[in-house]
Amino acid sequence: MLRHLPSLPALRVFEAAGRLESFTLAADELDVTTSAVSRQIGALERALGVKLFERLPRGLRLTPEGTRYLAEVADALRRLEQASTALRGGARRTLRLSVLPSFAGNWLVPRLPAFEAAHPDVDVMLEATTRYADFRHEQVDLAIRFGTGPWDGLASEPLLPLEYYPVCKPNRLRSLRRPADLARDTWLDEVHIPDAWPRWLQAAGVPGIEPVRRLTYDNAQLMLDAAMAGQGIALATDVLAERYIRERRLAQPFAIRVESRATYHLAMRPDDRARADVHAFRDWIVAEMSLWQSSREGFRTRKRR
């Protein structure tokens, strides 16, 4: 018996309003009026006998009951969408992927056509963002996160081991004959990996030296852009810097590499691992990353010879 089940339109309105924390934004997304959203939410609150939102002078905020309900509703709507897609059989599926902009632009996007060719029934919808996607409240299927993992409530696996090393604009190489020369230059930092420079300096045998100045960025791509503009020396990985080194927009002054404690992980809801489209993307990116890593190791071996 489903006598107490709210209407599907009301649940869709609540999911959008809760996710966006705005009746106006929910109305825009659903192509209805703001008053229609407000009426649906009011009716839903009366039917449930609880307040789902706090109406604030400047916007909305989910109540604790609303937060709990949103997690369940969002999951239920997602499952309904998946079941409907599976029932249609040959219908196209949309795989929503949240990725860091630096990883997306420098590694993933150039390779996505290979996945699309192998899986023509799957459309990849990519959101490039430095913000962690909220799997409970947002319509996201997979995320590529940088860190050490794991993340609460998610299944995740590292995609590769990473090593980092200094990079700079090629015209700065003349002044960088040995690691100690870095003390006469500007260092570029990425705020999320504060231990990167100390660990690299330790490996290079010059612990404790300090630069002329430091510039800090909250985005790895912006840090590399600054290095290519000649603002200083950055620490980078092959994933991010390979293309720029090949194009001679960046150069590597020293061969010393340090293993990173953090790396890229593929994250998903545990229940989604068996989904055909999620499983296909997981297998593809793991194989593609392994192939790319092997090619990089082979290139470095030939270069040393």
Secondary structure, 3 states (H helix, E strand, C coil): CCCCCCCHHHHHHHHHHHHHCCHHHHHHHHCCCHHHHHHHHHHHHHHHCCCCEEEECCEEEECHHHHHHHHHHHHHHHHHHHHHHHHCCCCCEEEEEEECHHHHHHHHHHHHHHHHHHCCCEEEEEEECCCCCCCCCCCCCEEEEEECCCCCCCEEEECCCCEEEEEECHHHHHHCCCHHHHHHCEEEEECCCCCHHHHHHHHHCCCCCCCCEEEEECCHHHHHHHHHCCCCEEEEEHHHHHHHHHCCCCECCCCCCEECCCEEEEEECHHHCCCHHHHHHHHHHHHHHHHHHHHHHHHHHHHHC
